[in-house]
Amino acid sequence: MRYLILAVLAGIAIIVSSCSSTTYKDTGLPLGSPCVRSSDCADKLVCITTNSKDVVNLFPGGYCSRYCLSDRDCPSDGKCVGNICILTDCSRCTRNNYICYEGKYCVADMKIGDHCTGSSDCPTGNCMYGERFPYGYCTLECKEGGDCPLSAGGVCANFEGKEDSSKICAYRCKADSECRTSDKYACRLTYVDSAELGGTYMTVCSGIDNLGATCKEDKDCSSGLSCIDKSEIVKDRQVKGGDFSEKVCSKTCKTDKDCHTIACKEGDENCLKTARCIDNYCLRGCEVDEHCAKNLYACRPYEYEKDKFKYFCNSVASIGVACTKDEECTQGLKCLKDKSEYAGGFCTKDCKSDSDCPVEIGVPQTCIDGICQRACKRDSDCGRKGYLCINRGGKGICQSVKNYGAACKSDEDCSEGLICYRGYAFPDGYCTKKAEMESECEGGGVLGNLGLCMRKCDKDDDCKRDGYICFDNGPNKYCSTGFNIGFPCFDHEEENIVDCNEGLRCNNDSKYEYGYCTMDCEKADDLCPGGSRCIPSNKMCMRECSRDDQCLISDYTCRLIDKVYVCEGGKNVGAACSSDGDCSKGLVCDTKQPNGYCTLDCKSADCPTGSVCVSNSCRRTCRLDKDCGRALYFCISDNGISYCKTGLNYGAECDSDEDCTSPLKCYKPVAGKTGMCSNSNENLCSEDGDCKESYAKCNKDGDKHCYRKCSADSDCGREDMKCSDSLCVYR
């Protein structure tokens, strides 16, 4: 918690200055108690407070606590949040102006998000106002979630969407009704830094726009939005039982970008998911039902291309929506509760066949076990934490089961007893737990190679997650990313961060600055996982490749070792780059070269292994064009030195004109052979000068095309070509 650093240091100073005369006893005040000095608090606790005008005191009246790195550093009645131990026993949270946020954190109520006309109206002393903060917004500047009061959820938001924009503390909400709807605030999905979860998307009270909010007329909507009949917006997506009678704030659109008030970077799909263009109208985007922040709305898929989906909030005949009683479900549905497979309640209805269930475009419901089930193709279709898409009777349905293998960002996303494993072995997280015996993986899990309970499967489709396959380790089949040879890996203090999967080891030799997931081998014909080969020189399995960009780390390049092209570590001379940061330490990015070129000024330094000094710049050495590992770069011999360069790539392999440097075209003079880059049929040559490069020669007595010039076969840069009469021709 950055805002507490001065206070903590002050508390520590008090302890140090008092050590010679004071002995602390357990009779001091417990965690969360008011205090003036650290000697008021129990042993190992300090008094967190400050009188500094430069630091906002988020614990008025003092707060007995201590600095922490994990929950283990806190007393049994506390939890480590933002590096400070916070009282979690709400029965003791009786102090004036303190609240027990979400029933788990006893903290001061700092009124984040409240109306204000000036800074004096806010306990934080900071009132934001303007177009994005209508009628004022009590807040606090922040850099991370730990800087923000837990009474508002401890979230730090960038409402501008620009990297250099200042961030402020926002109020975390679950429904529009928790925000100042009369002032056109709404509970909107926004990227934040959370004190509990780190960088993630959450719903916060925002005055930027109230897209999707219920309205009666245009003046109820933010600037640029209009009050439109929901039945008109989703006229092709109405569902029997869904409530489409309301009006909502929206506008017309052609793409998702048209729906965003917060700036999204080019290609940032995560940013775009907060608002979606559905059938030419803007609607709220989502990942789970709770992101919709409105009762009787659910997160639904929209197939915009074949097998490609985006998710939006829609009024639905709430099949599968959480509930505690029948009245919380839409017309004719009942709340199914007190069943383990439908934890948190499940809106449904009795049925005999699929035709008895609501029909929604893109979300067909299905009748199984005599009730309507929410149908699914992937876990994300379920829209609820703790629910997975499981196969029943050849169909996918959403049920609450022990969610082994579910995507997660924190332990809270996992079923009781499971924790969230992360790292390169588990992209987007994986709910699991450690086990030594199969019997410990109760409720749908099986024991995997890492000593973890994994999601059981019979085929890839059972995993319901992109990037995961049904992995067969012999005794069991389970959902995994498989052998991830060549992935980066690091030493982690947390045991739930794993980079190398299925028993691979992490090679941290100096050559592999970012680690290299691998397994040991000896001979070229030793068995390695699919997509990798045994490299005897390195005595390990290495990731196969044909280009640099097939390697997973920019510092690693595609090199020929033991007659096999694999991703290798070392200095990445010749790699593509946009800045020096894309190159290995000590190298710089020459941005004048097409798509950048990692190199080193060799006037006063030796070139790294695998490169040679050419015109005071290190160049990657090569034997064939493909040794360069990049499109539009090729292997040229000059004064007995072969190196990679760019320019008009005469003679280079091509399948289409895109493989050739403009204005060259892909020329295919021999049927059945890969093409070669040369001049077009409309621009034939009559002499060598027409070829424009010293390494090209005109076949003036033949087809009038420019060929790569040579004095030996090795000058041709291709295994399917040879040198004949100073021209590289097909063998």
LOKE-565537 format. One record per residue (C-alpha): x negated, y negated, z. Coordinates in steps of 0.001 Angstrom, whole numbers, plus 524288, in hexadecimal, padded with zeros to 5 digits. Layout:
BEGIN
XYZ ...
***
This chain:
BEGIN
800008000080000 7F87D7F45C7FB0D 800ED7EA9F80265 7FD247F12D80F25 7EE687F1B680D5A 7EBE47E532814DE 7F5087E97381F9D 7EEA67F6BC8209F 7E12F7F0968212E 7E60E7E76582BAE 7EB367F2FC8335C 7DE4F7FA24831F2 7D7277EE0983685 7DF997EDC6842B0 7DC4F7FBEB84585 7CDC77F9BD843D0 7CD9E7EDB184C49 7D5357F494856E3 7CE1E8019C85734 7C4C17FDA1861FD 7CF7B7FA7486BB1 7DBA180202867C3 7DE828107D867C9 7EA308143385F4A 7F39A81E278648C 7FF0D8258285EE1 807D481D2C8678D 807108124E85D65 8124A80EFC85444 8155081935849BE 81591817DE83AF1 81E6580CF0835EE 81F1D80586842D5 81E097F69D843A5 810CA7F1DD84834 808387E5F6849F3 7FAF27EC8D84ABF 7F58A7FA1E8480A 7F4267FCED85688 803107FD1285716 803498092984E70 800C5817788513E 7F37381D9E84F32 7EE8481D1384109 7F8FB8132C83D26 7F6B7804C683A4D 7FFBB7F92683A2D 802917F50982C54 805F07E6A782BE3 8004D7D9F6826FF 801447CB83829AF 7FA617C7F581D1A 801E07BE9D81462 7FC1D7C57A80885 801997D2DB80BC3 8100F7D64380C26 812D77DD62818CF 81B4C7E8CE814B8 81B9F7EDA4822BB 820B97E1FE82A8C 81F317E41B83912 813CE7ED3E836AE 814117FBBE8337B 80C438066683A57 8065A80E8382F70 7F9898129082933 7F2C58132081C0F 7F47A8202E81500 7F12282795808AE 7FB258327280A48 80636836A381354 7FC4183E9081B17 7F66C831CF82007 8035782DAA8263B 80A61831A4832CD 814A783C6083146 81F9B83249830A9 8195082AAF82586 8162D82B3F8171B 80B048250480F8C 8108181B2B805D6 807AA811637FF12 7FC7C8152680852 804468116B8147E 80B0281AD981DF8 819A6817D181E26 8233E81C8682888 82CE28267E82320 834D08291482F80 840BD820A182CC2 84640822D883A63 83B6A819EA83F49 83D6C80F75834E9 844F2805E283D9B 83D247F95A83BE4 843B77ECCC83771 842977EA88828C2 83CFC7F82C826D4 8442A8027881EFF 84250810F581C61 840F78109C80DA3 8479081C5A80731 84818822A48148A 8398182545814C7 83138818E8816A4 8326180F49821ED 82E1B8023D81C29 831717F3BF81CB4 83C397EF2A81398 835697E53380AEF 8419B7E21D802B4 83B197E5207F5A7 844607E1D47EA81 84D1B7D8E57F296 8528A7CBFF7ED5B 84A3A7C00D7F042 8491E7B1BD7ECB3 83B9A7AFB87F25B 830707B7157F8B3 8355D7B3D58065F 841367BC8B803CF 838847C8A0802C6 831627CFD180DC2 8265E7D1D5803EF 8258D7C32F80159 826B67C54E7F2AC 832EE7C24B7EAAD 831F77C53A7DC2A 83B7B7BE407D351 83D417BBA57C4ED 8435A7C2737B944 83F1C7CFE57BDEC 843267CD687CBFD 850967C6D77CBA8 8543B7C0297D87E 847137C3BB7DE6C 840D57D0807E2C8 839BC7D24D7EFBC 82D307D98B7ECE9 81E8A7DA497EE90 813677DAE17E4CF 80CFB7E8457E437 8033A7F0A27DD0C 808197FE017E145 8137E804347E876 80C0B804547F53E 80C7F7F5687F531 81B607F5737F612 824C57F71C80189 82A0B804D08035D 8371A7FEC780723 838F47FC7A7F887 833008095F7F432 824CD805167F35A 824B6802997E4B2 81C9F7F8E17DCEF 822417F5637CF90 81DA27EE107C38C 829DE7E7A37BE35 822677E1B77B2C6 81CC17EE5D7AD3D 80FBF7E7CB7AA0D 802EA7EC6A7AFF2 7FEDC7DED67B46C 80C197DB9E7BA7C 80D2C7DA647C935 814C67E51E7D02B 81E7E7E3797DB2E 825287EBFF7E540 8329B7F0977E0DD 83E307F6BC7E7D0 83F94805357E4E7 84DD1808C57E286 856658146A7DF53 8624F80D667D9C0 86616800507D3CC 86E777FDD37DFD0 862157FC857E81D 85DC37F0DB7DFDC 863557E3357DE8A 86CA77E67E7D367 8739E7D94F7D466 866907D2DE7D131 864CE7DC2C7C579 85B017E5117CC2C 85B837F3957C94B 854C9800027CDC0 84BC1802167C222 8416780C2F7BF00 83420805737BFA6 825E4809917C03C 820B98071B7CDEC 815A480AAB7D6E0 81B93811977E297 81561812807F014 81A45820907F0AC 818AA8256E7E2B7 80F0181C857DBCD 811CC8181E7CDD6 81F3D81CE07C998 82C92818AD7C467 836CF814FC7CE98 8437480D557CF28 841F87FFD47D548 84ABF7F3F57D66D 8474C7EBB57CAA0 84C537DECF7C596 845BE7E02D7B85A 851E47E5FD7B242 85DBB7ED827B6FE 85EB77F6C57AB73 869058011E7AE07 86F437F9B37B952 87E127F9C87BA81 8840E7ECF67B5E5 890EE7E6437B2EB 88C4A7DB877A9BA 87FF87D6A87A30B 87C7B7CD447AE04 87A607D9127B6F7 86EC77DD417AE9C 860C77D8837ADC4 85C807CFB07A2B9 85C777D6FB795C8 866467E13E79A39 874E57E1C17980B 87FF37E88479F2B 884077F39C7963A 88E107FE7B7978D 886E080AFE79B15 8905B8127C79274 88B3680AB4786C6 87CEB80CD378A2C 87E1181B9978B4B 889E281DCC782C3 8838F82A0077D16 87EC082EC778A4A 88AEA82E93792B2 88D2F83A6279B1F 899EC8400D79FE2 89A3A83C0C7AE1B 89039831297ACAB 89439823607B08C 892A281A387A4EB 89C5980FDD7A913 8925E8064D7AEA8 88ADC7FBA87A7E3 87C0C7FB077A8E5 871617F12A7A5CB 86AAE7F4DF79916 866937F00578BA3 864BE7F57277E05 857A37FB1D779EC 85057802AC76F87 845058081F77780 841C980A05785ED 838CC7FE267855C 844AB7F57C782CD 849C97F90D79055 83E1F7F4B879879 83C7E7E80979FDC 82FE97ECA07A646 824C77ED4179C75 820E17FB0E79877 813937FDEF792AF 8133680359784EF 8159B811EC78582 818C7812107941D 823C281C0679417 8247481BFD7A2F3 827D880D957A307 8323880F7F7988C 83963819B07A0A7 83F0380F3A7A9BE 8489380ABD79F37 84D108122879331 853A880EDB78655 85EAC818C5784E3 86775817F0778E2 8639880999776FE 866778054E784FB 85D158035E7905A 85F5080C1F79C19 8579480F5A7A83A 84CB2819347A683 8499F823A37B088 84274830047B45C 84BD2834E07BEDF 859E9831BA7C29F 855EC828BF7CDCA 84F3981F847C42C 85CBE81BCF7BF27 85FE6815757CC58 86E8A8164F7C9DB 8789681FEC7CED4 87DCA829907C4B9 8727E826DF7BB91 86887831387B826 85BD7832147B07E 85EE38380E7A343 8566A83C0979795 85798835B978A33 8518483D0677ECA 84C0D8324D77607 8445483BC376D87 844DC84A7C76C9A 8407384FF1779C1 83C5A8425C77E5E 8440683C76789A2 8450282FFF79159 84D7482E5179D68 857D9824337A09D 8624E821AA7AADC 870118255C7A6DE 87D5C826867AD4C 87F85835087ADF6 8892683F427B25B 87F9F840E47BD79 87C9484F647BBAE 870AA851B27C43D 870CD8446A7CAE3 86DA0844527D971 8793E8435D7E2A9 87DCF8457A7F099 88C86845E57EDF4 895F3847927E28D 89912838FB7E20F 88B2A8362A7DDA1 88D5683DF07D10C 894E4838FA7C53C 8A29B83D227C170 8A5EF84B447C37F 898A984F5E7C8A3 8957E854CA7D5F8 889608540C7DE73 882A7861257DFEA 87A9C860D77EC4C 874A58699F7F69B 86E36872307EC4A 85F798730C7EBA1 85F45872C87DCC0 866E4865F07DCDC 85FB785E6C7E788 86496850987E9C1 871EA853E67E40B 875BF856797D5EB 8818A850CA7CEBC 8882485B377C684 89507861D47C304 899E286FAC7C18B 89978875747B3E6 89B33881CA7AC00 893A887DA879FE4 88B0C8729979AE1 896EA86C18794DA 89C41869637A282 8907F860B37A57D 88E50852697A18E 887AB8505D79481 87D50845E17935A 874FC8433E78761 8675A8485E789DA 86B4384E77796DE 873F985A5C794CD 8790C85F887A1B8 87AB886E107A365 88330877457AB49 87B7B880F37B380 87FEF887E77BFEB 88D74882097BE47 8893A873C87BFA6 884938693E7B64A 875CD867D17B6D4 86D1885CDB7B224 866838629C7A61F 8583285FD17A365 84C918628579AC0 8420E85D297A3DD 840CE859837B22D 8423984B017AF24 8501F84D607AA06 854748506A7B7ED 8522F842897BC7D 850EC846737CAC2 8455E848CE7D3A3 844CA856DE7D82C 84C9485BD67CC83 8467E8640B7C1C1 84B17868C37B48C 84C0A8777D7B5F6 8506B881C27AC23 85D27888A87AF2B 863EB8914D7A545 85BA488BD079A47 85F1B87DCF79DE6 85800873527A573 85F2586E0B7B16A 85B28864E37BC67 85A3186AB37C9F3 853A48675A7D6B6 84982871CF7D8F6 83C2A8720A7DF4A 83683868FF7D509 829B686FCF7D232 823778697F7C659 82BE585D477C668 825B88505D7C277 82281847DB7CE3C 81BC883B737D283 81BC183E487E111 81F488490B7EAAC 82CB7842D37EC1B 830168475B7DE52 82E17855967E238 836B385F1B7E9A5 834638610E7F81B 827C3868617FA50 821E7864B37ED20 8180A85A027EA59 814B6852797DE15 80838856F37D772 8023C84D947CDA6 7F62B84C387C531 7F2BB850127B74D 7F73D85E087BA0E 804D5858FF7BD5A 8089B84D917B481 8143D845FB7BA27 8130D84DEE7C6AD 8171D85BB47CA8D 81EEA85FB27D6A5 8185F86B537DD09 811D2870557E965 805FC8785B7ED10 807EC886D97EF51 8001A893367F114 80AE389D207EE80 815E289DF97E48E 81FF289EE37EF74 81C96891037F3B8 821E388BA87E6D1 8301888DCC7EA6E 83B17887A97E29B 836618891A7D4A6 827A0887D37D565 81CAC891437D20C 80E738912B7D603 8051488B1F7CC19 7F66288B357C9DE 7F40187F2E7D249 7FA4B885357DE50 8065987CCE7DC24 814AF880687DABF 8185787DE47CC9F 8253987D037C53D 8290488A697C032 82BEF88C107B1B7 82D83895E37A6BC 82B6A88CB179B35 826E087EBC7989D 834DD879AB79820 836C087D6D7A65C 82D1A872E67AA9D 835B6867B87A5DB 82A2E85E477A5FC 821E58587279B39 813D485D2E79B9B 816AD8693E7A3CE 816FC8772B79EA8 81A928845D7A432 80D13889317A7E8 80A8E897CD7A96B 7FFB789AAE7B328 802468A9537B333 809B88AB747BFD7 812D289FDE7BDD5 8184C896637B3F6 819C6888567B85E 81A7087A597B35E 80D02874567B1D3 8051E86BAD7A8C7 7FC768779E7A69E 7EDB2877BC7A599 7EA188695E7A3F6 7DC4386AEF79EBD 7D59685DDB79C7B 7DE59855DD7A570 7D7DD84BC37AE41 7D67784F707BC96 7D1D1849577C92B 7CF9D84CA67D768 7DBBA848CE7DF27 7DD39847BC7EDCE 7EBA984AFB7ECB9 7EDC48597B7EA8E 7FA58856F17E303 7F312850757D7B5 7EE4485AEE7CE5A 7E7ED8585B7C131 7E391865BB7BC4A 7EE7F86FA17BAAA 7EF6187E687BB9A 7E2A48807F7C2D6 7D9C28788B7B9E9 7CE3A871B27C023 7CA378637C7BEFF 7BCD58616F7B8C3 7B795854ED7BED4 7AA07855747B8A8 7A4618480D7B59B 7A786849FD7A734 7B5FE84A897AAB5 7B7F983DA97B1A6 7C6AB83FC07B276 7C60284E4F7B50E 7C96E8597A7ABE5 7D3278644E7AF25 7CD4A8711E7AAA6 7CA3987F437ADA0 7BD0B886077ACF0 7B90688EE67A1BD 7AC5F8946479C01 7ADC2898D678DDF 7B45C892EE781F8 7BE3189E0A78168 7C1E989D0478FDA 7D07689AE079186 7D47E88CC879404 7E251887097952D 7E9428832E7889F 7E41687699782B2 7D6838788E78849 7CA338802C784E5 7BEA68856178C83 7B2A087CF678A3E 7A6C08851A78E53 79DE38791978EB6 7A63B87368799A2 7AAFC8809879F00 7B8F887BE279FEA 7C5CE87B8A79871 7C78686EA77914C 7D3118680678AB2 7D3198699F77BD4 7D4E485DA177351 7D36D857EC765CE 7D3C9849717697D 7CFC3841207751E 7DDCD83D647782B 7E0F984B9F77B16 7D84E84A8B78715 7DF9C845D379311 7D59F83BEC797BB 7D034830F678F62 7C28E8339F794B0 7C2BB8417278F1D 7C0FF843AB7808F 7C2F584EC3776E8 7B585854D57748E 7B02C860D876DB8 7AA3886A10777D2 7A6B38782C774D6 7ADBB876F9767B4 7BA88872EF76E29 7C07E8654B76F19 7C3F08629E77D56 7C652856FD78648 7B940853D278C9A 7B4C284A1B796CD 7A940840CE7961E 7A8498333079068 7B35683112786AE 7ABE282A0877BF0 7B4E3828A877032 7C1A1829D7777C1 7CD15820D2774C2 7CED68158C77E40 7D5B1808AC78058 7CCF1803D278B5A 7C0638077B7927E 7C89E80E9679C8D 7CBE68191779271 7BD8081C8A79107 7B46982435799E8 7ACA581C8F7A3F1 7A1E1814BF79D7D 7A8678147379019 7AFE28092D78A04 7BB2C8089778082 7B8048031B77319 7C57A7FDDD76FB6 7C0F27F99076232 7C165807D475E0E 7CEA680DB975A41 7D5DD811A3766D0 7C97380E6476E70 7BCBC8160176FD8 7B5E68195B77CAA 7A7748166077B1A 79B2B810A978148 791858065F77CF5 7855C80EA277AB5 77B87803B1778BC 7776080559786E6 77D9A8123F78AE1 77D5F8203E78628 789A1825F878034 790A0830B3787ED 78F9783EE3783B5 797798415077764 79567833CB771CC 78B1382C7E76A0E 786F981E37768BC 78B768180875BEE 789F18094D759F1 7882880746768A6 794D680E7A76BD5 7967481C80770A3 79E16824FD76728 7A35C832AB76919 79B2883CE876210 7A1F7846B075962 7A0C48518574F61 7AE9C8513D74A02 7B90A846B674919 7C11084D9E75373 7B5CC84C0775D1E 7B9DE83DBC75DBD 7C69C841DD76412 7CE6A8368B75E7E 7D636832DB7528F 7CF848295974940 7C20182C6074ECA 7B9038356374721 7AB4483B0E7472F 7A0F48344A73EF3 79290837E373D34 788E782CB573C5A 77A1482E5F73C93 77B8083BFB741FF 784C6837E374CF0 7931C83BE674CDB 79C818335E75493 7AACC82F6E75504 7AEFF822E774EA2 7BB2481C8974930 7BDF98160A73C3E 7C33881B2272F57 7C345829A27328B 7C06F82F4B72527 7C0EE83E157251F 7C75E83F6073277 7D1B6849E07347E 7DFB384554732C8 7ED8684A507322D 7F3AB83D3372EFD 7EFBE82F3772BA9 7F08F82BBB73A2D 7E433833A573C8A 7DC7F82AA973397 7D75C81CF773591 7DF318136672D50 7DEE8811F3721A6 7DA488200572011 7E44882AA171D5B 7E4E2839217200B 7E02383FB271386 7E24984E547117D 7DA8D8529A7057C 7DA9386123708F2 7E7438685F70B89 7E7C486F18718C3 7DCB1866E571E53 7DD8385C1E7288E 7DD4584EC37220B 7D245844DF721F0 7D2EB836257239E 7CFC382F11716F3 7D4358244370DF1 7E20E824F9708A1 7E5A482A2F6FB42 7E94681C406F79C 7DBCC817296FB16 7D20A820866F4D7 7C37481DD66F51A 7B9F481CA66E9D5 7AD5481A446F159 7A80981BF46FF2A 7AA2E80DA570266 7B8D580FAF70159 7B8148185370D88 7B3CC80CC371602 7ABD9814CC71FC5 79DBD8196371EC1 7A1878270A7233A 7AB97828C97184D 7A92582C44709FF 7B1F082BB36FE18 7B488838626F6C5 7B45E830726EA27 7B29F83C506E170 7BDDF843676E7E6 7CA8483F1B6EE82 7C630830D76F082 7C7B0832016FF5D 7BE2C82E0D709FD 7B7CE8394E71175 7AEDD8393171D34 7A0B483873718AB 79739842DF71D5C 789B8848C971C48 78D198551D7241D 7993B85CA272868 797D0856F67360F 79A9784952730B7 7A89484CFF72D2A 7AE0B84D9F73AFF 7B72C858B173741 7B59A8675E737A5 7BDCE8691B72B50 7B4E3860607231A 7A7288617971DA1 79D9485859716FF 79D18859647081D 796BC84F416FF32 7968C8458270A9F 7A550846E170C95 7AC5184DD1717B2 7B5838572B710B5 7BE0E8628C714DD 7B75F86F9A716B4 
***
